[in-house]
Amino acid sequence: MKLKQLIGEMPVILSAADPDTEITGISYDSRVTKKGDLFVAIRGLSFDGHRFIPAALAAGAAAVLCEEAPEGEFPFIQVADTRKALALVSAAFFGYPARRMRIIGVTGTSGKTTATHLIKHILEYVQGEKIALIGTNGNCIGQKEVHTEFTTPESRELHELFFRMAEEGCRYVVMEVSSHALAMERVAGIHFSTAAFTNLSQDHLDLHGTMEAYASEKRKLFSMCDRACINLDDGHAAFMLDGCRCPVITSSAYVPADLQAEEIRLSASGVAFTAEYKGEKTEVTLAIPGLFSVHNALTALSVCIAEGLPLQECASALKSAVGVKGRVETVPVDGDYSVIIDYSHKPDALQNVLETLRPLTRSRLIVLFGCGGDRDRKKRPIMGKVAAQYADLVIVTSDNPRTEDPELIISEILRGVKDSETPVVTICDRIEAIHWALDNVRPGDVILLAGKGHEDYQVIGHAKHHMDEREIVAEYLKEKSTL
């Protein structure tokens, strides 16, 4: 493909490259740059791609896209924002594959993963077509899983993924859209058929700085879509609605909305409610317990209604929907107690799952959790406070410490429990902490292993180490049974 075809009408500050240069690939990492690539020098949180321009040229890059006019003589194009430019040239290089499908985006602090899985399930059930999914738990083309490292992949990988999805006959892509993706222009140039907002609570302030900035990044999505679906039960709903420039379907379990949940019934086996939309009422049942499941179901229903599907058929589809791995997931145990795994690594998510498990607990509600390193430090004491307020026993341990000292992370969590009378145990090694919880469990207890969810690894330093909590529980209980 010619360079001029990739650049198109992109605003260019300065060009020192032949527009007829043949480009055979797009790269932004000099370590994987190949001969004929257009190398895009982007600035990351801990690196600056401009430093690696010489390495990319040595690897055979045909031209460089950069924000600073470089020293030396070689083909380059200078633009104001290379992150946005990476998204635009990647889309062009892969033939604008997103335009061949209907793209549905879901944003919010919590609920994105479950909501996207429910939307995918409804579309498959009602439409009978192959539906693609992009999100925290991985990517899917139909029922085939595709690995990714990020909730929303970097734009170059995202458009390659779109290309694969389009080539394999997907009509829809349902994707989680993180605040990182919006802030870092990973979804720049993508037009969404429908976009949905679940909720907003403290998270990612290491990147955004303030809740206002965090909310503003989320709101960007609603200037990029044909239709919007907004959960009115969240305090930031009005802010999101103010950013919508398209038709909106609102939903609520508490206040008047376009899609209303009435007569809500909660049980250990799931939720049930009556959904009303434009005078039509239908019963909805979902086998995922917790009030948050009502909100996730409303989000999924509103999106599918926005896409033109009948309410009755959407509700019928939810009857056969199952939970998502790592979201209130029950671990098999041979005893009169329960072990639950959940991805809740944010204050509101932890509170929600503890409130969900409280009515199901006959004895003590025990929570085991930590906080990730190199991430928002402000939420650590808040997590501790929530755990102590809603659980009967708190076990503070490690999560993904990354490059931070796990003991330091634990000390910051403990600031939130210093005034609580709830018993607190600290065990830095997460595996040892899980073993301790299993050794000290009583009949009727519920043990919540919070924070890891679907993850089957732990990040220490820059390395991933295999650690699946399901395996840890199963192996330790098997070992105990042989003693």
SULKAMO-V235463 format. One record per residue. RES is the residue in three letters. PSI is psi in whole degrees, -180 to 180 (NA if undefined). OMEGA is omega as a letter, one per 40 degrees, with the letter a starting at -180 (999 if undefined). D_LAST is the distance of its C-alpha to the last C-alpha in whole Angstrom. Layout:
res = <RES	RES>
psi = <PSI	PSI>
omega = <OMEGA	OMEGA>
d_last = <D_LAST	D_LAST>
//
This chain:
res = <MET	LYS	LEU	LYS	GLN	LEU	ILE	GLY	GLU	MET	PRO	VAL	ILE	LEU	SER	ALA	ALA	ASP	PRO	ASP	THR	GLU	ILE	THR	GLY	ILE	SER	TYR	ASP	SER	ARG	VAL	THR	LYS	LYS	GLY	ASP	LEU	PHE	VAL	ALA	ILE	ARG	GLY	LEU	SER	PHE	ASP	GLY	HIS	ARG	PHE	ILE	PRO	ALA	ALA	LEU	ALA	ALA	GLY	ALA	ALA	ALA	VAL	LEU	CYS	GLU	GLU	ALA	PRO	GLU	GLY	GLU	PHE	PRO	PHE	ILE	GLN	VAL	ALA	ASP	THR	ARG	LYS	ALA	LEU	ALA	LEU	VAL	SER	ALA	ALA	PHE	PHE	GLY	TYR	PRO	ALA	ARG	ARG	MET	ARG	ILE	ILE	GLY	VAL	THR	GLY	THR	SER	GLY	LYS	THR	THR	ALA	THR	HIS	LEU	ILE	LYS	HIS	ILE	LEU	GLU	TYR	VAL	GLN	GLY	GLU	LYS	ILE	ALA	LEU	ILE	GLY	THR	ASN	GLY	ASN	CYS	ILE	GLY	GLN	LYS	GLU	VAL	HIS	THR	GLU	PHE	THR	THR	PRO	GLU	SER	ARG	GLU	LEU	HIS	GLU	LEU	PHE	PHE	ARG	MET	ALA	GLU	GLU	GLY	CYS	ARG	TYR	VAL	VAL	MET	GLU	VAL	SER	SER	HIS	ALA	LEU	ALA	MET	GLU	ARG	VAL	ALA	GLY	ILE	HIS	PHE	SER	THR	ALA	ALA	PHE	THR	ASN	LEU	SER	GLN	ASP	HIS	LEU	ASP	LEU	HIS	GLY	THR	MET	GLU	ALA	TYR	ALA	SER	GLU	LYS	ARG	LYS	LEU	PHE	SER	MET	CYS	ASP	ARG	ALA	CYS	ILE	ASN	LEU	ASP	ASP	GLY	HIS	ALA	ALA	PHE	MET	LEU	ASP	GLY	CYS	ARG	CYS	PRO	VAL	ILE	THR	SER	SER	ALA	TYR	VAL	PRO	ALA	ASP	LEU	GLN	ALA	GLU	GLU	ILE	ARG	LEU	SER	ALA	SER	GLY	VAL	ALA	PHE	THR	ALA	GLU	TYR	LYS	GLY	GLU	LYS	THR	GLU	VAL	THR	LEU	ALA	ILE	PRO	GLY	LEU	PHE	SER	VAL	HIS	ASN	ALA	LEU	THR	ALA	LEU	SER	VAL	CYS	ILE	ALA	GLU	GLY	LEU	PRO	LEU	GLN	GLU	CYS	ALA	SER	ALA	LEU	LYS	SER	ALA	VAL	GLY	VAL	LYS	GLY	ARG	VAL	GLU	THR	VAL	PRO	VAL	ASP	GLY	ASP	TYR	SER	VAL	ILE	ILE	ASP	TYR	SER	HIS	LYS	PRO	ASP	ALA	LEU	GLN	ASN	VAL	LEU	GLU	THR	LEU	ARG	PRO	LEU	THR	ARG	SER	ARG	LEU	ILE	VAL	LEU	PHE	GLY	CYS	GLY	GLY	ASP	ARG	ASP	ARG	LYS	LYS	ARG	PRO	ILE	MET	GLY	LYS	VAL	ALA	ALA	GLN	TYR	ALA	ASP	LEU	VAL	ILE	VAL	THR	SER	ASP	ASN	PRO	ARG	THR	GLU	ASP	PRO	GLU	LEU	ILE	ILE	SER	GLU	ILE	LEU	ARG	GLY	VAL	LYS	ASP	SER	GLU	THR	PRO	VAL	VAL	THR	ILE	CYS	ASP	ARG	ILE	GLU	ALA	ILE	HIS	TRP	ALA	LEU	ASP	ASN	VAL	ARG	PRO	GLY	ASP	VAL	ILE	LEU	LEU	ALA	GLY	LYS	GLY	HIS	GLU	ASP	TYR	GLN	VAL	ILE	GLY	HIS	ALA	LYS	HIS	HIS	MET	ASP	GLU	ARG	GLU	ILE	VAL	ALA	GLU	TYR	LEU	LYS	GLU	LYS	SER	THR	LEU>
psi = <139	147	-40	-27	-32	-42	-36	-127	22	133	124	131	-46	136	131	44	146	119	-19	8	134	125	127	-2	166	133	154	6	115	-22	-21	7	138	166	131	-3	153	115	125	117	100	154	122	-173	-27	10	164	114	-20	-28	-21	13	-45	-40	-39	-41	-39	-29	-7	12	134	-26	164	137	122	167	-19	134	115	163	151	169	110	162	123	158	125	128	169	-33	103	-23	-47	-39	-38	-43	-42	-42	-30	-43	-44	-43	-39	11	31	58	-28	-27	-14	-5	168	123	124	128	138	126	161	169	-48	157	-10	-46	-50	-43	-44	-38	-38	-41	-47	-45	-44	-46	-42	-42	-46	-42	-26	30	169	124	137	154	139	123	-171	-41	1	176	149	140	101	-120	1	127	143	125	147	159	-18	155	-51	114	162	151	-37	-46	-34	-44	-31	-39	-43	-42	-46	-42	-43	-43	-31	11	19	135	-32	147	121	121	143	138	105	162	-32	-44	-39	-44	-35	16	25	-26	17	135	-6	134	125	136	-50	140	142	148	127	-61	175	128	175	125	156	26	-12	-29	-46	-23	-53	160	-33	-43	-40	-48	-39	-38	-43	-41	-22	-35	-30	5	6	19	165	-32	150	148	121	130	110	-13	-2	144	-17	8	-43	-39	-42	-42	-35	-22	-3	133	41	170	145	140	120	155	153	152	-4	-38	161	133	168	-45	116	137	125	160	53	131	126	141	174	-22	-7	-157	156	146	168	125	133	130	117	45	-13	135	145	154	138	129	139	126	47	112	158	142	-32	-24	-29	-46	-40	-39	-41	-41	-48	-44	-44	-39	-46	-34	-43	-30	4	10	146	141	-45	-43	-36	-43	-40	-37	-37	-22	-30	6	144	166	167	140	130	6	104	51	125	130	128	129	151	78	171	59	172	147	124	135	132	147	2	101	17	153	-49	-36	-41	-43	-44	-46	-35	-40	-33	-41	-22	-49	-17	0	122	-19	-112	144	112	131	133	123	167	-171	146	144	160	29	-178	109	-23	-28	-11	-54	-30	-41	-43	-44	-44	-46	-46	-30	-34	-8	164	-21	131	129	110	127	-159	153	-109	90	-23	-126	5	159	118	-32	-36	-42	-45	-41	-33	-34	-41	-20	-28	-10	3	-27	8	150	-2	132	136	131	135	124	110	-44	119	-38	-44	-37	-42	-43	-43	-43	-42	-32	-27	12	149	159	134	-6	154	123	119	119	102	145	-34	-43	-120	-15	139	34	166	135	114	123	-126	9	145	132	133	129	99	116	-28	-44	-40	-46	-49	-45	-40	-41	-36	-42	-42	-35	-19	-7	NA>
omega = <a	i	a	i	i	a	i	a	i	i	a	i	a	i	i	a	i	a	i	i	a	i	a	i	i	i	i	i	a	a	i	i	a	i	i	a	i	a	a	a	a	i	i	i	a	i	i	a	i	i	a	i	i	i	i	i	i	i	i	i	a	i	a	i	a	i	a	i	a	i	a	a	i	a	i	i	i	i	a	a	a	i	i	i	i	i	a	a	i	i	a	a	a	i	a	a	i	a	i	a	i	a	i	a	i	i	a	a	a	i	a	a	a	a	a	i	i	i	i	a	i	a	i	a	a	a	a	a	i	a	i	a	i	a	a	a	a	i	i	i	a	i	a	a	i	a	i	a	a	i	i	a	i	a	a	i	i	a	i	i	i	a	i	a	i	a	a	i	i	i	a	i	i	a	i	i	a	i	i	a	i	a	a	i	i	a	i	i	i	i	a	i	i	i	a	i	a	a	i	i	a	i	i	i	i	i	a	i	a	i	i	i	i	i	a	i	i	a	i	a	a	i	a	a	i	a	i	i	a	i	a	a	i	a	a	a	a	i	i	i	a	i	a	i	a	i	a	i	i	i	a	i	a	a	i	a	i	i	a	i	a	i	a	i	a	i	i	a	i	a	i	i	i	i	i	i	i	i	i	i	i	i	i	i	a	a	i	a	i	i	i	i	i	i	i	i	i	i	a	i	a	i	a	i	i	i	i	a	a	a	a	a	i	i	i	a	a	i	a	i	i	a	i	i	i	i	a	a	i	i	a	i	i	a	a	i	a	i	a	i	i	a	a	a	i	a	a	i	i	i	a	a	i	i	i	a	a	a	a	a	i	a	a	i	a	i	i	a	i	i	a	i	i	i	a	a	a	a	a	i	i	i	i	a	i	a	a	a	a	i	i	i	a	i	a	a	a	i	i	a	a	a	i	i	a	i	i	i	i	a	i	i	a	i	a	a	a	a	a	i	i	i	a	i	i	i	a	a	a	i	i	i	i	i	i	i	i	i	a	a	i	i	i	i	i	i	i	i	a	i	a	i	a	a	i	a	i	a	i	a	i	a	i	i	a	i	a	a	i	i	a	i	a	a	a	i	i	i	i	a	a	a	999>
d_last = <66	69	68	71	69	66	68	70	71	69	71	71	72	73	73	73	72	74	73	73	70	68	64	62	59	57	55	54	52	54	51	51	55	57	61	63	60	61	59	59	58	56	55	52	50	49	52	55	56	59	58	57	60	61	58	58	62	61	59	62	62	65	65	64	64	63	64	66	69	68	69	71	72	70	70	68	68	68	67	66	62	60	57	59	61	58	57	61	61	58	59	62	61	59	62	61	58	57	60	60	57	57	54	52	51	49	49	47	44	42	42	43	40	40	44	44	42	43	47	46	44	48	50	48	48	52	53	51	52	49	48	47	45	44	42	39	36	38	42	42	45	45	41	41	39	41	39	41	40	42	42	46	46	49	53	53	50	50	54	52	50	52	54	51	51	55	55	52	54	52	55	53	50	48	47	46	48	47	49	48	50	53	54	53	55	53	54	58	60	58	60	57	58	56	54	52	51	48	48	48	46	45	44	45	47	47	49	51	52	53	52	55	55	52	53	56	54	53	56	58	56	58	61	60	60	62	60	58	55	54	52	54	51	51	53	54	55	59	58	57	60	62	61	62	65	64	64	61	58	57	54	52	50	53	56	59	58	59	56	54	51	52	50	47	44	40	37	33	34	37	41	44	48	51	53	56	58	62	62	60	57	54	50	47	44	41	37	36	36	37	41	41	41	44	46	44	45	49	49	48	51	53	53	53	56	58	57	59	57	57	55	54	53	51	49	49	47	44	43	41	40	36	35	34	31	30	32	30	28	25	22	20	17	15	16	19	20	22	21	25	26	30	32	34	35	38	39	40	38	35	37	37	34	33	36	35	31	32	34	31	28	28	26	26	27	25	27	25	28	30	34	35	37	40	41	43	42	44	41	38	39	40	37	35	38	37	33	34	36	35	31	29	27	28	25	28	27	28	30	32	33	35	38	37	35	32	32	36	35	33	35	38	36	35	39	39	36	38	40	37	35	32	29	29	26	26	24	26	23	23	19	18	20	18	15	16	18	15	13	16	17	19	20	23	23	24	23	25	25	28	31	29	29	30	30	27	28	29	32	32	36	37	34	32	28	26	24	23	21	21	19	17	16	15	13	11	10	9	7	5	6	4	0>
//
